[in-house]
Amino acid sequence: MKLLEESHRLFLVGFVLLVGVFLISPADAQVQGVMDKEIKIGLFGPLTGPIALYGKGAHMDEVIYKELINERGGVHGRKVTIIAEDTAGDVIKGVAAVKKLTYQDQVFMLHGGRVSNVVLAAKKDIVESGIPFMCDGAAAYTITTPLTKNIYTGVFTSAIVAHSMVDFAMSKPGTKRVAIIKHTDEWGQSFYNPVVEYLKSKYGVTPASDVTIEAGVADATPQVLELKRANPDVIIAITYVIPTSTFLRDAHKYELKVPIVGNPAINVTEQYDRVGIPEALKQFFGPHYFKYPLDHPVMDKWRVMLQKYYPKDSWDANPGLSIGGALAVVEGLKRAGRNLTRDSFLHALEGLGGFSPEDYPMATPIGYSPTSHVAITNVNFAVILNGKLRVLTQWKDYENALKEN
């Protein structure tokens, strides 16, 4: 009899517990990285090492979370705690950082990346875990293509910039011969392939010369001379920061006086400082992701915000590029409401199409939709003339700027 009574009691206890599980609302269930007064966000990127200049974007992300969430009392009663991991731009360290933040630190979401090769190496783990990821700076189109539920980018894809590079090059009247100088790694291919395909499909143009350069070269003479023999109207450069500087110096040395259209790995201000030859940069055009020059009053707001926390950080396109993605995360957290889950947050991000708050500086409004998780859908270009950066949308803008100078 006692055995039956005990069995009956255990059955009732188990039944009550089981019912209780089904009655728990999503708001009461524990969501990874979400506590009563805290949301944990994991940042990862090259904070040290040879490409640490890209890692300054993580500082901008952190600053925006502090200023627009924590300093304003939180979002729906919760403040953000940042856990940062350094990848040093290394694939192995990057994958380890993503796993640590996801499974050991148990953050709610990931933000950062900055280097396409690192993000692509970690993509499988990110997709399988289902953790929300706002990619920052890394532009390979295969990061967001094909579309995956939990991966967004706060910037553009390499395909979008590749098309913009081609359109800008072809906006120069009379352009028929386009040459390319490129790296052959995965990052280089992510720009090169859409450049070549778009040149052919839209303009019917095949590259007049297609030159390869290694990332660590200290002399670009062979490439410059080969390009000079091809006699191009415009050169498209798919190269990293240091080889771009080498190429620009040698192009000036051997009087390769041809417009050069750069890619997102570089910005014209940095190249202007690195090369130190203003004449060599007179026809060098780099993607510009903003509506304004970096010294514009709207941009100055973000510079002041960054340097309040990181006074030694220089103000250039690298931290500026992080603004859009961080603002999207802040708005997504607001729209997701107090009952924050991965699904509610991702749904909120998906509905941000056309989002452009006050003092939003990016070239285009947020472009998110059920079929696109890419923020910036077109980029401007910039050139430095007489020490002043000019923002351009097409070649005609450059001609007008020359007249003004």
C-alpha positions as a LaTeX table, in Angstrom:
\begin{tabular}{lrrr}
\hline
Residue & $x$ (\AA) & $y$ (\AA) & $z$ (\AA) \\
\hline
Met1 & 0.00 & 0.00 & 0.00 \\
Lys2 & 2.79 & 2.42 & 0.93 \\
Leu3 & 4.52 & 1.58 & $-2.34$ \\
Leu4 & 1.38 & 2.47 & $-4.28$ \\
Glu5 & 0.97 & 5.74 & $-2.34$ \\
Glu6 & 4.59 & 6.66 & $-3.01$ \\
Ser7 & 4.23 & 5.87 & $-6.71$ \\
His8 & 1.08 & 7.97 & $-6.87$ \\
Arg9 & 2.84 & 10.88 & $-5.15$ \\
Leu10 & 5.81 & 10.70 & $-7.49$ \\
Phe11 & 3.46 & 10.58 & $-10.47$ \\
Leu12 & 1.66 & 13.73 & $-9.31$ \\
Val13 & 4.93 & 15.55 & $-8.68$ \\
Gly14 & 6.19 & 14.58 & $-12.11$ \\
Phe15 & 2.92 & 15.61 & $-13.73$ \\
Val16 & 2.98 & 19.03 & $-12.04$ \\
Leu17 & 6.58 & 19.60 & $-13.12$ \\
Leu18 & 5.77 & 18.57 & $-16.67$ \\
Val19 & 2.77 & 20.91 & $-16.82$ \\
Gly20 & 4.94 & 23.64 & $-15.38$ \\
Val21 & 7.43 & 23.25 & $-18.21$ \\
Phe22 & 4.69 & 23.78 & $-20.80$ \\
Leu23 & 3.30 & 26.75 & $-18.90$ \\
Ile24 & 6.62 & 28.64 & $-18.78$ \\
Ser25 & 6.45 & 31.59 & $-21.16$ \\
Pro26 & 9.37 & 32.53 & $-23.41$ \\
Ala27 & 9.91 & 35.53 & $-21.17$ \\
Asp28 & 10.50 & 33.26 & $-18.16$ \\
Ala29 & 12.77 & 30.81 & $-19.96$ \\
Gln30 & 16.52 & 31.47 & $-19.74$ \\
Val31 & 17.90 & 32.86 & $-22.99$ \\
Gln32 & 21.65 & 32.50 & $-23.41$ \\
Gly33 & 23.38 & 35.76 & $-22.59$ \\
Val34 & 20.20 & 37.50 & $-21.40$ \\
Met35 & 19.75 & 38.17 & $-17.70$ \\
Asp36 & 17.32 & 40.35 & $-15.81$ \\
Lys37 & 19.54 & 43.45 & $-16.08$ \\
Glu38 & 22.23 & 42.39 & $-18.53$ \\
Ile39 & 22.79 & 41.37 & $-22.16$ \\
Lys40 & 26.15 & 39.82 & $-22.99$ \\
Ile41 & 27.56 & 40.62 & $-26.43$ \\
Gly42 & 30.74 & 39.05 & $-27.77$ \\
Leu43 & 33.07 & 41.14 & $-29.94$ \\
Phe44 & 35.87 & 39.54 & $-31.93$ \\
Gly45 & 38.37 & 40.97 & $-34.36$ \\
Pro46 & 42.06 & 41.78 & $-34.98$ \\
Leu47 & 42.77 & 43.87 & $-31.89$ \\
Thr48 & 46.52 & 43.22 & $-32.20$ \\
Gly49 & 48.88 & 42.13 & $-34.94$ \\
Pro50 & 49.74 & 43.43 & $-38.41$ \\
Ile51 & 46.16 & 44.38 & $-39.33$ \\
Ala52 & 45.10 & 45.75 & $-35.95$ \\
Leu53 & 44.09 & 49.00 & $-37.65$ \\
Tyr54 & 40.97 & 47.13 & $-38.84$ \\
Gly55 & 40.25 & 46.13 & $-35.25$ \\
Lys56 & 39.52 & 49.73 & $-34.29$ \\
Gly57 & 36.03 & 49.02 & $-35.55$ \\
Ala58 & 35.43 & 46.89 & $-32.46$ \\
His59 & 36.19 & 49.97 & $-30.36$ \\
Met60 & 33.47 & 51.88 & $-32.20$ \\
Asp61 & 30.97 & 49.06 & $-31.64$ \\
Glu62 & 31.78 & 49.03 & $-27.94$ \\
Val63 & 31.49 & 52.82 & $-27.67$ \\
Ile64 & 28.08 & 52.91 & $-29.36$ \\
Tyr65 & 26.76 & 50.24 & $-26.98$ \\
Lys66 & 28.08 & 52.20 & $-24.01$ \\
Glu67 & 26.80 & 55.57 & $-25.18$ \\
Leu68 & 23.45 & 54.63 & $-26.73$ \\
Ile69 & 22.48 & 51.84 & $-24.34$ \\
Asn70 & 24.39 & 51.84 & $-21.05$ \\
Glu71 & 24.70 & 55.62 & $-20.62$ \\
Arg72 & 20.97 & 55.94 & $-21.30$ \\
Gly73 & 19.93 & 53.47 & $-18.64$ \\
Gly74 & 19.86 & 50.34 & $-20.79$ \\
Val75 & 17.40 & 48.90 & $-23.25$ \\
His76 & 14.20 & 47.57 & $-21.63$ \\
Gly77 & 15.99 & 47.62 & $-18.28$ \\
Arg78 & 19.12 & 45.81 & $-19.44$ \\
Lys79 & 22.62 & 47.13 & $-19.97$ \\
Val80 & 25.20 & 45.58 & $-22.29$ \\
Thr81 & 28.28 & 43.75 & $-21.09$ \\
Ile82 & 30.99 & 43.43 & $-23.76$ \\
Ile83 & 33.31 & 40.43 & $-23.88$ \\
Ala84 & 36.07 & 40.95 & $-26.45$ \\
Glu85 & 38.32 & 38.34 & $-28.05$ \\
Asp86 & 41.38 & 39.10 & $-30.17$ \\
Thr87 & 41.80 & 37.13 & $-33.41$ \\
Ala88 & 44.94 & 38.97 & $-34.57$ \\
Gly89 & 43.52 & 38.38 & $-38.05$ \\
Asp90 & 44.37 & 34.68 & $-37.75$ \\
Val91 & 41.90 & 32.01 & $-38.92$ \\
Ile92 & 42.65 & 29.51 & $-36.13$ \\
Lys93 & 42.43 & 32.18 & $-33.42$ \\
Gly94 & 39.23 & 33.49 & $-34.99$ \\
Val95 & 37.47 & 30.12 & $-34.90$ \\
Ala96 & 38.61 & 29.59 & $-31.31$ \\
Ala97 & 37.33 & 33.07 & $-30.34$ \\
Val98 & 33.88 & 32.37 & $-31.80$ \\
Lys99 & 33.62 & 29.04 & $-29.98$ \\
Lys100 & 34.76 & 30.54 & $-26.68$ \\
Leu101 & 32.31 & 33.43 & $-26.85$ \\
Thr102 & 29.43 & 31.16 & $-27.90$ \\
Tyr103 & 29.89 & 28.15 & $-25.64$ \\
Gln104 & 32.09 & 29.25 & $-22.73$ \\
Asp105 & 31.12 & 32.89 & $-22.25$ \\
Gln106 & 27.58 & 32.15 & $-23.50$ \\
Val107 & 26.98 & 35.54 & $-25.04$ \\
Phe108 & 23.59 & 36.45 & $-26.54$ \\
Met109 & 25.08 & 37.51 & $-29.88$ \\
Leu110 & 28.36 & 37.97 & $-31.74$ \\
His111 & 29.56 & 41.17 & $-33.35$ \\
Gly112 & 32.69 & 41.85 & $-35.37$ \\
Gly113 & 34.96 & 39.72 & $-37.51$ \\
Arg114 & 36.56 & 42.41 & $-39.72$ \\
Val115 & 38.59 & 39.89 & $-41.76$ \\
Ser116 & 36.70 & 37.86 & $-44.38$ \\
Asn117 & 38.95 & 34.80 & $-44.23$ \\
Val118 & 38.45 & 34.60 & $-40.45$ \\
Val119 & 34.69 & 35.02 & $-40.64$ \\
Leu120 & 34.35 & 32.45 & $-43.42$ \\
Ala121 & 36.36 & 29.95 & $-41.38$ \\
Ala122 & 34.03 & 30.48 & $-38.39$ \\
Lys123 & 30.82 & 30.62 & $-40.43$ \\
Lys124 & 29.96 & 26.92 & $-40.09$ \\
Asp125 & 30.09 & 27.10 & $-36.28$ \\
Ile126 & 28.06 & 30.33 & $-36.24$ \\
Val127 & 25.34 & 28.89 & $-38.47$ \\
Glu128 & 25.14 & 25.60 & $-36.53$ \\
Ser129 & 24.91 & 27.35 & $-33.16$ \\
Gly130 & 22.14 & 29.67 & $-34.35$ \\
Ile131 & 23.69 & 32.58 & $-32.44$ \\
Pro132 & 22.87 & 36.02 & $-33.91$ \\
Phe133 & 25.91 & 37.47 & $-35.65$ \\
Met134 & 26.35 & 41.05 & $-36.85$ \\
Cys135 & 29.34 & 40.94 & $-39.17$ \\
Asp136 & 31.42 & 44.10 & $-39.07$ \\
Gly137 & 33.78 & 45.07 & $-41.87$ \\
Ala138 & 34.35 & 41.67 & $-43.50$ \\
Ala139 & 32.89 & 41.97 & $-47.00$ \\
Ala140 & 33.13 & 38.57 & $-48.73$ \\
Tyr141 & 29.73 & 38.00 & $-50.34$ \\
Thr142 & 29.80 & 34.34 & $-49.28$ \\
Ile143 & 29.37 & 35.46 & $-45.66$ \\
Thr144 & 25.75 & 36.43 & $-46.31$ \\
Thr145 & 25.17 & 34.38 & $-49.48$ \\
Pro146 & 23.30 & 32.10 & $-49.42$ \\
Leu147 & 21.00 & 33.77 & $-46.89$ \\
Thr148 & 21.13 & 32.32 & $-43.38$ \\
Lys149 & 18.73 & 33.21 & $-40.59$ \\
Asn150 & 21.25 & 34.35 & $-37.99$ \\
Ile151 & 23.96 & 36.18 & $-40.01$ \\
Tyr152 & 23.69 & 39.87 & $-40.87$ \\
Thr153 & 26.30 & 42.36 & $-42.02$ \\
Gly154 & 26.46 & 45.97 & $-40.96$ \\
Val155 & 28.30 & 46.91 & $-44.13$ \\
Phe156 & 28.17 & 45.64 & $-47.73$ \\
Thr157 & 29.21 & 42.54 & $-49.61$ \\
Ser158 & 32.21 & 42.26 & $-51.88$ \\
Ala159 & 29.83 & 41.82 & $-54.81$ \\
Ile160 & 28.06 & 45.11 & $-54.05$ \\
Val161 & 31.36 & 46.99 & $-53.81$ \\
Ala162 & 32.72 & 45.20 & $-56.88$ \\
His163 & 29.74 & 46.41 & $-58.89$ \\
Ser164 & 30.16 & 49.93 & $-57.52$ \\
Met165 & 33.86 & 49.87 & $-58.43$ \\
Val166 & 33.04 & 48.85 & $-61.99$ \\
Asp167 & 30.23 & 51.41 & $-62.35$ \\
Phe168 & 32.51 & 54.19 & $-61.12$ \\
Ala169 & 35.33 & 53.12 & $-63.46$ \\
Met170 & 32.98 & 52.92 & $-66.43$ \\
Ser171 & 31.43 & 56.31 & $-65.64$ \\
Lys172 & 34.66 & 57.88 & $-66.96$ \\
Pro173 & 33.80 & 58.93 & $-70.53$ \\
Gly174 & 35.45 & 56.83 & $-73.20$ \\
Thr175 & 36.47 & 53.97 & $-70.93$ \\
Lys176 & 36.92 & 50.78 & $-72.95$ \\
Arg177 & 40.09 & 49.19 & $-71.60$ \\
Val178 & 39.96 & 48.14 & $-67.96$ \\
Ala179 & 42.93 & 46.45 & $-66.27$ \\
Ile180 & 42.94 & 44.59 & $-62.95$ \\
Ile181 & 45.66 & 44.10 & $-60.33$ \\
Lys182 & 44.70 & 41.59 & $-57.66$ \\
His183 & 45.55 & 39.12 & $-54.90$ \\
Thr184 & 44.56 & 35.51 & $-55.54$ \\
Asp185 & 43.54 & 34.49 & $-52.02$ \\
Glu186 & 39.92 & 33.89 & $-51.01$ \\
Trp187 & 39.45 & 37.55 & $-50.13$ \\
Gly188 & 40.82 & 38.64 & $-53.52$ \\
Gln189 & 38.59 & 36.20 & $-55.37$ \\
Ser190 & 35.52 & 37.50 & $-53.53$ \\
Phe191 & 36.03 & 40.85 & $-55.32$ \\
Tyr192 & 37.72 & 39.70 & $-58.51$ \\
Asn193 & 35.02 & 37.26 & $-59.64$ \\
Pro194 & 32.09 & 39.72 & $-59.40$ \\
Val195 & 34.22 & 42.49 & $-60.99$ \\
Val196 & 34.98 & 40.36 & $-64.05$ \\
Glu197 & 31.43 & 38.99 & $-64.32$ \\
Tyr198 & 29.83 & 42.44 & $-63.97$ \\
Leu199 & 32.23 & 44.06 & $-66.45$ \\
Lys200 & 31.22 & 41.45 & $-69.01$ \\
Ser201 & 27.47 & 41.24 & $-68.30$ \\
Lys202 & 26.73 & 44.97 & $-68.01$ \\
Tyr203 & 29.38 & 46.60 & $-70.19$ \\
Gly204 & 30.58 & 43.83 & $-72.50$ \\
Val205 & 34.19 & 44.44 & $-71.37$ \\
Thr206 & 36.92 & 41.84 & $-70.85$ \\
Pro207 & 39.99 & 42.95 & $-68.82$ \\
Ala208 & 42.74 & 44.34 & $-71.05$ \\
Ser209 & 45.30 & 43.11 & $-68.50$ \\
Asp210 & 44.94 & 40.89 & $-65.46$ \\
Val211 & 47.95 & 41.15 & $-63.12$ \\
Thr212 & 48.65 & 39.31 & $-59.86$ \\
Ile213 & 50.58 & 40.78 & $-56.93$ \\
Glu214 & 51.53 & 39.07 & $-53.68$ \\
Ala215 & 50.40 & 40.54 & $-50.36$ \\
Gly216 & 53.90 & 41.06 & $-48.95$ \\
Val217 & 55.74 & 42.54 & $-51.94$ \\
Ala218 & 58.07 & 45.50 & $-51.48$ \\
Asp219 & 58.43 & 46.20 & $-55.20$ \\
Ala220 & 55.59 & 46.41 & $-57.73$ \\
Thr221 & 57.77 & 47.32 & $-60.71$ \\
Pro222 & 56.96 & 44.21 & $-62.81$ \\
Gln223 & 53.21 & 44.72 & $-62.31$ \\
Val224 & 53.39 & 48.44 & $-63.08$ \\
Leu225 & 55.34 & 47.88 & $-66.29$ \\
Glu226 & 52.99 & 45.13 & $-67.45$ \\
Leu227 & 49.98 & 47.36 & $-66.80$ \\
Lys228 & 51.63 & 50.26 & $-68.57$ \\
Arg229 & 52.14 & 48.09 & $-71.69$ \\
Ala230 & 48.42 & 47.21 & $-71.66$ \\
Asn231 & 47.56 & 50.94 & $-71.96$ \\
Pro232 & 44.33 & 50.79 & $-69.89$ \\
Asp233 & 41.85 & 53.61 & $-69.44$ \\
Val234 & 41.24 & 52.61 & $-65.79$ \\
Ile235 & 42.82 & 50.15 & $-63.35$ \\
Ile236 & 40.82 & 48.31 & $-60.68$ \\
Ala237 & 43.00 & 47.37 & $-57.68$ \\
Ile238 & 41.96 & 44.43 & $-55.50$ \\
Thr239 & 44.86 & 44.71 & $-53.06$ \\
Tyr240 & 45.55 & 45.06 & $-49.34$ \\
Val241 & 46.85 & 48.19 & $-47.62$ \\
Ile242 & 50.62 & 47.67 & $-47.85$ \\
Pro243 & 50.82 & 46.35 & $-51.45$ \\
Thr244 & 48.48 & 49.16 & $-52.50$ \\
Ser245 & 50.97 & 51.69 & $-51.11$ \\
Thr246 & 53.81 & 49.91 & $-52.91$ \\
Phe247 & 51.87 & 49.85 & $-56.16$ \\
Leu248 & 50.92 & 53.55 & $-55.95$ \\
Arg249 & 54.53 & 54.62 & $-55.33$ \\
Asp250 & 55.84 & 52.55 & $-58.22$ \\
Ala251 & 53.01 & 53.63 & $-60.53$ \\
His252 & 54.00 & 57.25 & $-59.83$ \\
Lys253 & 57.70 & 56.42 & $-60.28$ \\
Tyr254 & 57.12 & 54.91 & $-63.74$ \\
Glu255 & 54.53 & 57.51 & $-64.76$ \\
Leu256 & 51.56 & 55.15 & $-65.00$ \\
Lys257 & 49.12 & 58.04 & $-65.15$ \\
Val258 & 45.86 & 56.11 & $-65.09$ \\
Pro259 & 42.86 & 56.36 & $-62.73$ \\
Ile260 & 43.08 & 53.60 & $-60.10$ \\
Val261 & 39.90 & 52.43 & $-58.36$ \\
Gly262 & 40.57 & 50.77 & $-55.01$ \\
Asn263 & 38.62 & 48.38 & $-52.79$ \\
Pro264 & 37.29 & 48.28 & $-49.18$ \\
Ala265 & 40.57 & 47.01 & $-47.70$ \\
Ile266 & 42.00 & 50.50 & $-48.10$ \\
Asn267 & 40.87 & 54.08 & $-47.70$ \\
Val268 & 42.25 & 57.09 & $-49.50$ \\
Thr269 & 43.15 & 59.03 & $-46.35$ \\
Glu270 & 45.33 & 56.23 & $-45.04$ \\
Gln271 & 47.01 & 55.79 & $-48.43$ \\
Tyr272 & 47.59 & 59.53 & $-48.67$ \\
Asp273 & 49.45 & 59.42 & $-45.35$ \\
Arg274 & 51.33 & 56.19 & $-46.11$ \\
Val275 & 52.48 & 57.02 & $-49.64$ \\
Gly276 & 53.34 & 60.63 & $-48.86$ \\
Ile277 & 53.22 & 61.74 & $-52.52$ \\
Pro278 & 50.08 & 63.82 & $-53.18$ \\
Glu279 & 50.53 & 63.62 & $-56.95$ \\
Ala280 & 50.49 & 59.80 & $-56.75$ \\
Leu281 & 47.02 & 59.95 & $-55.17$ \\
Lys282 & 45.49 & 62.52 & $-57.51$ \\
Gln283 & 43.69 & 59.80 & $-59.49$ \\
Phe284 & 43.36 & 57.19 & $-56.75$ \\
Phe285 & 39.73 & 56.53 & $-55.77$ \\
Gly286 & 38.69 & 54.45 & $-52.79$ \\
Pro287 & 35.25 & 53.29 & $-51.70$ \\
His288 & 33.64 & 55.74 & $-49.29$ \\
Tyr289 & 30.82 & 54.33 & $-47.19$ \\
Phe290 & 29.43 & 57.63 & $-45.94$ \\
Lys291 & 27.36 & 60.53 & $-47.18$ \\
Tyr292 & 29.95 & 63.03 & $-45.99$ \\
Pro293 & 33.70 & 63.61 & $-45.68$ \\
Leu294 & 35.10 & 62.42 & $-42.36$ \\
Asp295 & 35.53 & 65.99 & $-41.10$ \\
His296 & 31.85 & 66.86 & $-41.67$ \\
Pro297 & 29.93 & 67.95 & $-38.50$ \\
Val298 & 27.75 & 64.81 & $-38.60$ \\
Met299 & 30.85 & 62.60 & $-38.72$ \\
Asp300 & 32.49 & 64.66 & $-36.00$ \\
Lys301 & 29.79 & 63.54 & $-33.57$ \\
Trp302 & 30.95 & 59.96 & $-33.96$ \\
Arg303 & 34.63 & 60.90 & $-33.75$ \\
Val304 & 34.05 & 62.67 & $-30.43$ \\
Met305 & 32.15 & 59.66 & $-29.13$ \\
Leu306 & 34.97 & 57.28 & $-30.07$ \\
Gln307 & 37.76 & 59.40 & $-28.67$ \\
Lys308 & 35.94 & 59.93 & $-25.38$ \\
Tyr309 & 36.76 & 56.29 & $-24.61$ \\
Tyr310 & 39.73 & 55.70 & $-26.92$ \\
Pro311 & 41.57 & 59.04 & $-27.17$ \\
Lys312 & 44.52 & 57.47 & $-29.02$ \\
Asp313 & 42.38 & 56.02 & $-31.82$ \\
Ser314 & 42.69 & 57.96 & $-35.05$ \\
Trp315 & 39.48 & 58.87 & $-36.83$ \\
Asp316 & 39.21 & 57.28 & $-40.25$ \\
Ala317 & 36.98 & 54.97 & $-42.25$ \\
Asn318 & 37.82 & 51.90 & $-40.15$ \\
Pro319 & 35.94 & 52.88 & $-36.99$ \\
Gly320 & 33.39 & 54.82 & $-39.04$ \\
Leu321 & 32.48 & 51.68 & $-40.94$ \\
Ser322 & 31.22 & 50.10 & $-37.72$ \\
Ile323 & 28.53 & 52.69 & $-37.06$ \\
Gly324 & 25.75 & 51.21 & $-39.18$ \\
Gly325 & 25.89 & 47.68 & $-37.78$ \\
Ala326 & 26.08 & 48.85 & $-34.17$ \\
Leu327 & 23.11 & 51.18 & $-34.65$ \\
Ala328 & 21.16 & 48.30 & $-36.23$ \\
Val329 & 21.86 & 46.13 & $-33.17$ \\
Val330 & 20.75 & 48.90 & $-30.79$ \\
Glu331 & 17.52 & 49.40 & $-32.73$ \\
Gly332 & 16.97 & 45.66 & $-33.03$ \\
Leu333 & 17.25 & 45.22 & $-29.26$ \\
Lys334 & 14.74 & 48.02 & $-28.75$ \\
Arg335 & 12.23 & 46.59 & $-31.21$ \\
Ala336 & 12.60 & 43.04 & $-29.87$ \\
Gly337 & 11.11 & 44.20 & $-26.56$ \\
Arg338 & 11.60 & 43.06 & $-23.00$ \\
Asn339 & 10.95 & 39.40 & $-23.83$ \\
Leu340 & 14.21 & 39.18 & $-25.74$ \\
Thr341 & 14.99 & 35.95 & $-27.60$ \\
Arg342 & 17.17 & 35.11 & $-30.55$ \\
Asp343 & 14.12 & 34.85 & $-32.77$ \\
Ser344 & 12.58 & 38.15 & $-31.64$ \\
Phe345 & 15.89 & 39.94 & $-32.17$ \\
Leu346 & 16.51 & 38.45 & $-35.61$ \\
His347 & 12.93 & 39.25 & $-36.63$ \\
Ala348 & 13.46 & 42.85 & $-35.50$ \\
Leu349 & 16.65 & 43.15 & $-37.58$ \\
Glu350 & 14.86 & 41.78 & $-40.63$ \\
Gly351 & 12.31 & 44.57 & $-40.34$ \\
Leu352 & 14.88 & 47.39 & $-40.36$ \\
Gly353 & 14.76 & 48.00 & $-44.12$ \\
Gly354 & 15.04 & 51.73 & $-44.79$ \\
Phe355 & 16.20 & 52.48 & $-41.22$ \\
Ser356 & 18.10 & 55.77 & $-41.17$ \\
Pro357 & 18.06 & 57.54 & $-37.77$ \\
Glu358 & 19.13 & 61.10 & $-37.09$ \\
Asp359 & 22.81 & 61.66 & $-37.87$ \\
Tyr360 & 23.01 & 58.28 & $-39.62$ \\
Pro361 & 26.13 & 58.76 & $-41.76$ \\
Met362 & 26.24 & 55.70 & $-44.01$ \\
Ala363 & 25.97 & 55.92 & $-47.80$ \\
Thr364 & 22.56 & 54.19 & $-47.93$ \\
Pro365 & 19.82 & 53.44 & $-45.39$ \\
Ile366 & 19.84 & 49.95 & $-43.84$ \\
Gly367 & 18.89 & 47.47 & $-46.57$ \\
Tyr368 & 17.62 & 44.52 & $-44.48$ \\
Ser369 & 14.61 & 42.49 & $-45.65$ \\
Pro370 & 13.45 & 38.85 & $-45.63$ \\
Thr371 & 15.64 & 38.31 & $-48.71$ \\
Ser372 & 18.68 & 40.44 & $-47.80$ \\
His373 & 20.73 & 40.72 & $-44.62$ \\
Val374 & 23.11 & 43.31 & $-46.11$ \\
Ala375 & 23.07 & 46.86 & $-44.73$ \\
Ile376 & 24.79 & 49.00 & $-47.37$ \\
Thr377 & 23.51 & 48.47 & $-50.91$ \\
Asn378 & 25.76 & 50.95 & $-52.75$ \\
Val379 & 28.96 & 52.85 & $-51.95$ \\
Asn380 & 30.34 & 56.25 & $-52.85$ \\
Phe381 & 33.97 & 56.95 & $-53.70$ \\
Ala382 & 36.52 & 59.45 & $-52.44$ \\
Val383 & 39.65 & 61.17 & $-53.70$ \\
Ile384 & 42.03 & 63.64 & $-52.06$ \\
Leu385 & 42.68 & 66.85 & $-53.98$ \\
Asn386 & 44.91 & 69.56 & $-52.51$ \\
Gly387 & 44.81 & 67.73 & $-49.19$ \\
Lys388 & 41.00 & 67.69 & $-49.03$ \\
Leu389 & 38.84 & 64.59 & $-49.30$ \\
Arg390 & 36.04 & 64.82 & $-51.84$ \\
Val391 & 33.06 & 62.44 & $-51.91$ \\
Leu392 & 32.04 & 61.28 & $-55.40$ \\
Thr393 & 29.26 & 59.20 & $-56.90$ \\
Gln394 & 30.50 & 59.19 & $-60.50$ \\
Trp395 & 33.39 & 60.47 & $-62.66$ \\
Lys396 & 31.57 & 63.73 & $-63.41$ \\
Asp397 & 31.81 & 64.64 & $-59.71$ \\
Tyr398 & 35.59 & 64.28 & $-59.97$ \\
Glu399 & 35.74 & 66.57 & $-62.99$ \\
Asn400 & 33.70 & 69.18 & $-61.11$ \\
Ala401 & 36.02 & 68.87 & $-58.11$ \\
Leu402 & 39.04 & 69.46 & $-60.34$ \\
Lys403 & 37.47 & 72.65 & $-61.65$ \\
Glu404 & 36.90 & 73.87 & $-58.10$ \\
Asn405 & 40.53 & 73.22 & $-57.27$ \\
\hline
\end{tabular}
